[in-house]
Amino acid sequence: MDFQILDDFLTYPIEEISMENKENAVLDAMKQAGKPVKGGEVAAATGLDQKDVSKLIAALKKAGKITSPKACYYEPAQ
């Protein structure tokens, strides 16, 4: 799966990116995929650590910003 890391995130070390920007990166990666994706695919696309992506996915799901159409796959909420 090919994703393009957002230019905004290339200028800062991953550790220095705010939680809000990480959430936006996760959502953008999901939108770019155009289909439900696994957390590992999002991690690869964004350059974020897989554990961080899992936490972000849980927070985004709880907030209603993403859905899980099937086990372990996620997409932006409609």
N, C-alpha and C positions, 0 to 999 in steps of 0.2 A: 504494500500500500504506500503510495507516495503522498506525502504532505509537504507543505512548504512552511518552515518555521517563520513566524511573523517577524518582520524587520525590527519591531520595537523590542523584541526579546533578545536580539543578537548583540546588543550593545552593553548588556549587563550580565554579570555572572548569575546563574540560575538562583543561587542562594539569596540574591539581593532583589529578586522580583517579588512584588507585594502579593499577598494572597488573592486580592481582587484580580490582579493581572494574570495570576496563574489560573484562576477560574475562567477568565476570559480566553486564555490560551486553550484550555481544555474544551470549552464550548466551540471555539473557532475550529479546532481540529476536527471535532465531531461534525460540524456543519460542512467543512471541506470534504469530508469523507462521503457525505451524501447517503450514507447507509449506517445502520447500527454497527458500532465498533467495540472491541474489547479494550480494557484498560491498558494493556500492553501496547496496543497500537497507538493509543493516545500518548503514552509515555514516549514512544519512539518518535512520534511526529512533533512533539513539543520539546523534547530534550529534558523533560522533568523526570525525576526519580519515580519508579513504578509505585513505591509506597506512598509518595506524595499524591500521585494521580489517584490512587485508590481512596485516599482520604478526601480529596477534592470531589471525586465522583459521589461519594457518600453524602457530602455536604450539599452538592448541587441537586442530588436526587431528593434529599430531605426538603430543600427549598422549592422543589417543584420545577426546577429549571431543566432537568433532564428526565427521561423515562427509560425503562428497561423493557423492551418489547419481548425479550426472551432472556433466559438466565445468562448473566455475565456479558451481555451486550447492552450498549447504551446509545442514546441519541438525544438531541435537543428536544425539549417539550414543544408541542405545537402552539 
